[in-house]
Amino acid sequence: MSNHKSIDELIESLQMIQLTLCDTAEPSVRHELDEVIKQLQKLKSSNQDSSEKYTISLMLADRFLRSLPSIAKLIEILMR
């Protein structure tokens, strides 16, 4: 699978999460998700190397996941 397609799928997944969380998530979580989606969309059309795009997209996904308290706690537990 190409990195470009992976970024597209990540954006689509985050947009689905965005729809799910629109009424239940804290404003800070919704804002973080909006920002990550915007940055991924910019990244998709940038001239950066494909492997760099892939790495940055994973970092952006991680940034959002850490904004969710239960996911952040799970990551913390797994990192021990």
N, C-alpha and C positions, 0 to 999 in steps of 0.2 A: 504494500500500500504506500502511495506517495505521501510525503510529508504535507503537501498541499491539501490532499484529501483528508488527512488526519486532522488538520487545522479546521477544515470545513466541518467535519463531524464533531469536533470539540465545540465549535461555535454553536452548532445545532443543538447539541446536548445541553449546553449552558443556557440557551434560549428556552428550551423546554423546562429546565429547572426554574428559570426566571418566571415563566408563566405559573408554575406550581407554587412558587414562593411569594407571588405578588401580594397576597392578602395576609400571609402568616409570618413572614420573616421581619426581623427588625430593620428599620430604615438603613442602618449602617451596612447590613448584609446585602440588601438590595442595591445600595450604592456601589459596594465593592464588586458585585456581580456585573452591574452595568459597565463599570470601568474596565473590568477584565474583558468583557465582550468587545468593547470599543477598541481596546489595545490589540486584541486578536484579529479584529477586522483590518486594522492598520497593518499589522504584521503580515497578514496574508497577501496584501498588495505591495509590500515593500520589496526592495531589491536585495535583501539579505540572502546569504547562502541558505540552502534548504536545511542543512543540519542545524544551523544557527536558529532558524525559524522554529524547528522542532523543539530545540532546547528551551527557547524563550516561551513557547506555548506551554510546555510542561511547567515552567516556573510560574506562569500566569495562572494556570489551573490550580497549582499548589497554593498560590496566594489566596484565591477564592475559597478553597476548601478549608484553609486555616481560619477564615473569617466565620465559619460555622462552629459554634462552641462544641457541639458533640463530635464533629469530625476532628477538630483541633485536639480534643482530649484523646481520641482514638490514636491519632498520629503520635501524640506525646507518649502514650503507652507503648506503641509499637517501636518507637525509637529507643527505648530503654534497653 
